[in-house]
């Protein structure tokens, strides 16, 4: 660390390198926080979490009982041990509460004054955070599995919605109506995700085993259907052609730069795709246990080198390197199946929700302090950059 700081100060190193190195160290040292609890409100399993991107302070959770809770993650008590308090709850007695399981919650990407929720009760609700009342409600013919708003859109306010219907619904916040639909899947759409790089590009995953990329400006819509065999028909039967997984695709997540897309399916496989070419990068993650019959919410780190994927894996969370597929560690702490996790990029923290009704906080382990009584000679000698080596010599030594 000191070497990185000295090199940055001397102008010998890229300033971003120190930041990447420290973020990576913090992610690699994630552990269950012994001093922080998240107040337990939900009486049934937690399906979805989302941290607002503006301050990274407020977190939403949605449960199988239809309840939505907003938490303040900031420590206002100034004590080392504290509980993240629930600021408000949309409980069973609330007139606008969802009748059935809440599957997705998401903050409006640019402002904490609004958030969205979708449910098995066939509705998508737009909430005013200040009044805690639904500002708008979209109704659908089938169960809603997933929805997503673009984190970068400036020219549209479309919410992509995946339902029991094979048609992807696009709801317009400005007009308050469903603007149009995207047709191409054969079964229910379990996962949707807008690209963080191009505001009109949408990825969708379906129970038909297919992942499709769409440009919502085009009449035909579909740009490509991802093929796990990269077009090599000799390896694929006619039934498996142009499928991303040999099972239901129930999880999608773009890397932070939008250049790659990570997908997960009930064939116990995770695949990494080049989002511009649609090519399967053939990264091998091994068996990724996935028994979920609905959408699975996983997360990817931001600003690390390499980047990491945090994937619910039974009652644990598996941490993989995104581009090599290496399993780094398994985070253990939940008593039952983990349904969702969300990454807090400002402090490299992870939050996870499970069927055990608990939300757990995983934070970087603190650095071990070096005792004062240890002499410099007993510390391991680090290789010194030649630019910092003392090349001075006296004339007496030379003589």
Helices and strands as residue ranges (DSSP letters): H 2-9, H 15-28, E 30-32, E 36-38, E 46-51, E 58-63, E 68-72, E 82-84, E 86-90, E 102-107, E 114-119, E 123-128, E 133-139, E 144-149, E 158-163, E 168-172, E 177-182, E 189-194, E 201-206, E 211-215, E 222-225, G 233-235, E 249-254, E 260-265, E 269-274, E 299-300, E 308-313, E 316-321, E 327-332, E 338-344, E 349-354, E 359-364, G 376-378, G 386-388, H 395-398
